Amino acid sequence: METTNFFSSVAALKITSDLQLTIRKGAENNWIVSVISQGGASAFLSP
């Protein structure tokens, strides 16, 4: 599995809103990640 610096990737998105991240382990060792954006303008699509 390729490793990445998660926080550098998020910072590169240049989001101006507050993010609330929830990360938890799901069934069969899968990870569930939810993101809530509050205030500001944001785009979650990166080039």
C-alpha positions, 0 to 999 in steps of 0.5 A: 500500500502506498503511503501518503501524508494525509495532512499535507494532502488536506492542506493542499486543498486550500479549504477555508472552512472548518472540517470535522473528521470522523474516522472509525474502523468498520466491518472486515477491517475497513475504515469509515471516514466522514467529513463535515464542512462548516462555513467558508467556501470549499471544494473537495475535488483536487486536480 
